[in-house]
Amino acid sequence: MPRPGLPKLVATDLDGTIVHNDDTVSAYTHEVLDRVRAAGIPVVGATGRGPRLAELTRNDIRDADFLVMANGGRVVDQTDPLDPIVLRDARLPGRVLAAVITELESAVGPLTVMVEALDGHDDPLWGDPDPSWRYPDRLEPRSRTECFAGDVIKAFARAPGHDVDELLAAAARIVSPTVATVTQAGLGFIEILPPGVDKATGLAVVTEAIGVDPGDVLVFGDMPNDLGMFAWAGWGRVAVANAHPLVRAAADEITSSNEEDGVAVYLDRLLSR
């Protein structure tokens, strides 16, 4: 169960957690997060979104002192909004990703693969067009040779006809964590990241920078890419009601859904104790 009193840092996932299904964040959520900061508690946005979506992310969690992006691969200190500092920038070599994809395809069959290699504002993904991808206007078709030519922030992969959780379980069996990290964030694709990269290690960069113990961190989430920080944070782990079953099972408490501003409701009550 969460500890009494207040945490020393609050970290929350965005999509499916504080972001509504219509891609908006309520004024109520913004107001409560502002009160969290006013209480002297740093706020961290911990998201699977890559750095190319930094502007959108800052708009969705305006009160964040730090951003943990790309599932932990990019960490940004934005306590001075005029001079943000990149504290972590992890990349996966294209040749390593190519070997991972080859090994996965030998086990599960052909994959749709997209890579996130660029980090400029709204830069596109590269790779295979897929009708199930929600953001086709942000994808530039490219060959695998081009996609794997350099380092990437992360890759997305889907096996048509395979459930994403089944594919993730297969990838976890096949891919050594010393080679790459695999997870999924609710987009219907598994995500392939540099080894040692998840939201927990990204948040650890933040807590080490500001001198906060993981035992004093409260986290909120909804999908398997949040499980790392749920295992790491010690003050409290809260899942929204719409969370994946694995996340619900890992949580200390369940708050109401993203559509019902569950994170803000929980924090509002916490601040009112």
C-alpha positions as CSV (number, residue, x, y, z in Angstrom):
1,M,0.0,0.0,0.0
2,P,1.2,3.6,-0.6
3,R,3.0,5.2,2.3
4,P,1.3,7.9,4.5
5,G,2.1,11.6,3.8
6,L,3.1,12.8,0.4
7,P,5.6,11.4,-2.1
8,K,8.7,13.4,-3.1
9,L,8.1,12.9,-6.8
10,V,5.1,12.1,-9.0
11,A,5.5,10.5,-12.4
12,T,2.7,9.7,-14.8
13,D,2.3,8.1,-18.1
14,L,0.3,10.2,-20.7
15,D,-1.6,8.3,-23.3
16,G,-4.4,6.2,-21.8
17,T,-3.5,7.6,-18.3
18,I,-4.0,11.4,-18.2
19,V,-4.8,11.8,-21.9
20,H,-8.5,11.3,-22.8
21,N,-9.4,9.0,-25.7
22,D,-10.0,12.1,-27.9
23,D,-6.3,13.1,-27.3
24,T,-7.1,15.9,-24.9
25,V,-6.1,16.6,-21.3
26,S,-8.7,18.2,-19.1
27,A,-8.3,21.5,-17.4
28,Y,-9.0,19.7,-14.1
29,T,-5.9,17.5,-14.6
30,H,-3.7,20.5,-15.5
31,E,-5.0,22.3,-12.4
32,V,-4.3,19.4,-10.1
33,L,-0.8,18.8,-11.5
34,D,-0.1,22.5,-10.9
35,R,-1.1,22.1,-7.3
36,V,1.2,19.1,-7.0
37,R,4.1,21.3,-8.1
38,A,3.0,24.1,-5.9
39,A,3.3,21.6,-3.0
40,G,6.9,21.3,-3.8
41,I,6.6,17.9,-5.5
42,P,8.4,17.6,-8.9
43,V,6.2,16.2,-11.7
44,V,7.6,13.9,-14.4
45,G,5.9,13.0,-17.6
46,A,6.9,9.4,-18.4
47,T,5.8,8.4,-21.9
48,G,6.5,6.1,-24.8
49,R,6.4,9.1,-27.2
50,G,9.7,9.8,-28.8
51,P,11.5,13.2,-28.7
52,R,10.0,14.2,-32.1
53,L,6.7,14.6,-30.1
54,A,8.3,16.7,-27.4
55,E,6.2,19.8,-28.1
56,L,2.9,17.8,-28.0
57,T,4.1,16.2,-24.8
58,R,4.9,19.5,-23.1
59,N,1.5,20.7,-24.0
60,D,-0.2,17.6,-22.5
61,I,1.7,17.8,-19.3
62,R,2.6,21.5,-18.9
63,D,3.7,21.2,-15.3
64,A,6.3,18.6,-15.8
65,D,9.8,19.4,-14.5
66,F,11.2,16.5,-16.4
67,L,10.2,14.4,-19.3
68,V,11.1,10.7,-19.6
69,M,10.4,10.0,-23.3
70,A,10.8,7.0,-25.7
71,N,10.1,4.7,-22.8
72,G,13.1,6.0,-20.9
73,G,15.6,6.5,-23.8
74,R,15.4,10.3,-23.7
75,V,15.3,12.2,-20.4
76,V,15.0,15.9,-20.4
77,D,15.4,18.4,-17.5
78,Q,13.1,21.3,-18.3
79,T,13.1,23.0,-14.9
80,D,14.4,26.0,-16.9
81,P,12.0,25.9,-19.9
82,L,14.2,28.3,-21.8
83,D,17.2,26.0,-21.5
84,P,16.1,22.3,-21.4
85,I,18.9,19.9,-20.7
86,V,19.1,16.3,-22.2
87,L,20.2,14.0,-19.4
88,R,20.0,10.8,-21.4
89,D,19.9,10.0,-25.1
90,A,20.0,6.2,-25.7
91,R,20.2,4.7,-29.2
92,L,20.1,1.2,-30.6
93,P,22.5,0.4,-33.4
94,G,20.8,-0.4,-36.7
95,R,22.9,-3.6,-37.1
96,V,21.7,-4.9,-33.7
97,L,18.0,-4.1,-34.6
98,A,18.4,-5.9,-37.9
99,A,19.7,-9.0,-36.1
100,V,16.7,-8.8,-33.7
101,I,14.2,-8.5,-36.5
102,T,15.8,-11.4,-38.3
103,E,15.6,-13.6,-35.2
104,L,12.0,-12.6,-34.5
105,E,10.8,-13.3,-38.1
106,S,12.4,-16.7,-38.0
107,A,10.2,-17.5,-35.1
108,V,6.9,-15.7,-35.8
109,G,6.9,-15.0,-39.5
110,P,6.9,-11.7,-41.4
111,L,6.8,-8.5,-39.5
112,T,5.8,-4.9,-40.2
113,V,8.7,-2.8,-39.0
114,M,8.9,1.0,-38.5
115,V,11.9,2.8,-36.9
116,E,12.1,6.1,-35.0
117,A,15.4,7.5,-36.0
118,L,14.8,11.3,-36.1
119,D,14.1,13.6,-33.2
120,G,13.2,16.8,-34.9
121,H,9.7,18.3,-34.3
122,D,7.1,16.0,-35.9
123,D,9.7,14.1,-37.9
124,P,8.3,10.9,-39.5
125,L,8.9,7.3,-38.7
126,W,10.5,5.2,-41.5
127,G,9.6,1.8,-42.6
128,D,6.7,-0.4,-43.7
129,P,3.2,1.1,-44.2
130,D,0.7,-0.8,-42.1
131,P,-3.1,-0.2,-42.2
132,S,-3.4,-0.7,-38.5
133,W,-0.9,2.2,-37.7
134,R,-2.9,5.1,-36.2
135,Y,-0.7,7.8,-37.6
136,P,0.0,7.1,-41.3
137,D,0.6,10.8,-42.1
138,R,3.7,10.5,-39.9
139,L,5.3,7.5,-41.7
140,E,7.7,7.7,-44.6
141,P,8.1,4.4,-46.5
142,R,11.7,3.2,-46.5
143,S,13.5,0.0,-47.2
144,R,15.0,-2.0,-44.3
145,T,18.4,-1.2,-45.6
146,E,17.7,2.5,-45.1
147,C,16.0,1.9,-41.8
148,F,18.9,-0.1,-40.3
149,A,21.7,2.1,-41.7
150,G,22.2,4.1,-38.5
151,D,21.3,4.2,-34.8
152,V,17.6,4.4,-33.9
153,I,15.7,5.6,-30.9
154,K,13.3,2.6,-31.0
155,A,11.5,0.4,-33.4
156,F,7.9,-0.8,-33.7
157,A,7.0,-4.3,-35.0
158,R,3.8,-6.1,-35.7
159,A,3.1,-9.6,-36.9
160,P,-0.2,-9.7,-38.8
161,G,-2.4,-12.4,-37.3
162,H,-0.7,-12.3,-33.9
163,D,-2.0,-10.6,-30.8
164,V,0.4,-8.0,-29.6
165,D,0.7,-9.6,-26.1
166,E,1.5,-12.9,-27.7
167,L,4.1,-11.3,-29.9
168,L,5.6,-9.5,-26.9
169,A,5.8,-12.8,-25.0
170,A,7.6,-14.4,-27.9
171,A,10.0,-11.5,-28.2
172,A,10.7,-11.6,-24.5
173,R,11.7,-15.3,-24.9
174,I,13.8,-14.7,-28.0
175,V,15.5,-11.4,-27.4
176,S,18.1,-11.2,-24.6
177,P,17.7,-8.1,-22.4
178,T,21.4,-7.5,-22.9
179,V,20.7,-7.0,-26.6
180,A,17.5,-5.0,-26.6
181,T,14.4,-4.2,-24.4
182,V,11.0,-5.2,-25.7
183,T,7.7,-3.9,-24.5
184,Q,4.3,-2.7,-25.8
185,A,2.4,0.6,-25.2
186,G,-1.1,-0.1,-26.4
187,L,-0.6,0.7,-30.1
188,G,-0.8,-2.8,-31.3
189,F,2.9,-3.0,-32.0
190,I,5.7,-4.2,-29.8
191,E,8.5,-1.7,-29.2
192,I,12.2,-2.5,-29.4
193,L,14.5,-0.3,-27.4
194,P,18.2,-0.1,-26.4
195,P,19.2,-2.6,-23.7
196,G,18.6,-1.3,-20.2
197,V,16.1,1.3,-21.3
198,D,12.7,1.4,-19.7
199,K,10.7,4.0,-17.8
200,A,12.3,2.9,-14.5
201,T,15.9,3.5,-15.7
202,G,14.7,6.8,-17.2
203,L,13.2,7.9,-13.9
204,A,16.3,6.8,-12.1
205,V,18.2,9.4,-14.1
206,V,15.8,12.0,-12.8
207,T,15.9,10.9,-9.1
208,E,19.7,10.7,-9.1
209,A,19.9,14.2,-10.5
210,I,17.6,15.7,-7.8
211,G,18.4,13.4,-4.9
212,V,15.1,11.6,-4.5
213,D,15.0,8.0,-3.4
214,P,12.8,5.6,-5.5
215,G,11.0,4.7,-2.3
216,D,9.6,8.2,-2.3
217,V,8.2,8.1,-5.9
218,L,4.5,7.7,-6.8
219,V,3.7,6.5,-10.4
220,F,0.6,6.2,-12.6
221,G,0.2,4.1,-15.7
222,D,-1.9,1.8,-17.9
223,M,0.2,-0.4,-20.2
224,P,3.0,-2.9,-20.1
225,N,5.6,-0.3,-20.8
226,D,4.8,1.1,-17.4
227,L,5.6,-2.2,-15.6
228,G,9.3,-1.3,-15.1
229,M,8.5,1.9,-13.2
230,F,5.8,0.1,-11.2
231,A,8.4,-2.4,-10.0
232,W,10.9,0.4,-9.3
233,A,8.8,3.0,-7.5
234,G,8.3,2.5,-3.8
235,W,5.9,5.1,-2.5
236,G,2.9,4.0,-4.6
237,R,1.9,2.4,-7.9
238,V,-1.5,3.4,-9.2
239,A,-3.2,2.0,-12.3
240,V,-6.1,3.7,-14.1
241,A,-9.3,1.6,-14.4
242,N,-8.8,1.1,-18.1
243,A,-5.3,-0.3,-17.6
244,H,-3.9,-3.6,-19.0
245,P,-4.5,-6.6,-16.7
246,L,-0.8,-6.9,-16.0
247,V,-0.6,-3.3,-14.9
248,R,-3.7,-3.6,-12.7
249,A,-2.1,-6.7,-11.1
250,A,1.1,-4.8,-10.4
251,A,-0.7,-1.8,-8.8
252,D,-1.2,-0.9,-5.2
253,E,-4.4,0.9,-6.0
254,I,-6.8,1.4,-9.0
255,T,-8.1,4.8,-9.6
256,S,-10.8,5.8,-12.1
257,S,-10.2,5.7,-15.8
258,N,-8.4,8.2,-18.0
259,E,-11.7,9.4,-19.3
260,E,-12.8,10.1,-15.7
261,D,-9.5,12.0,-14.9
262,G,-8.5,9.2,-12.5
263,V,-4.9,10.5,-11.9
264,A,-6.2,14.0,-11.1
265,V,-8.9,12.5,-8.8
266,Y,-6.3,10.5,-6.9
267,L,-3.9,13.4,-6.6
268,D,-6.6,15.8,-5.6
269,R,-7.6,13.5,-2.7
270,L,-4.0,13.0,-1.7
271,L,-3.3,16.7,-1.5
272,S,-6.5,17.2,0.5
273,R,-5.5,14.8,3.3
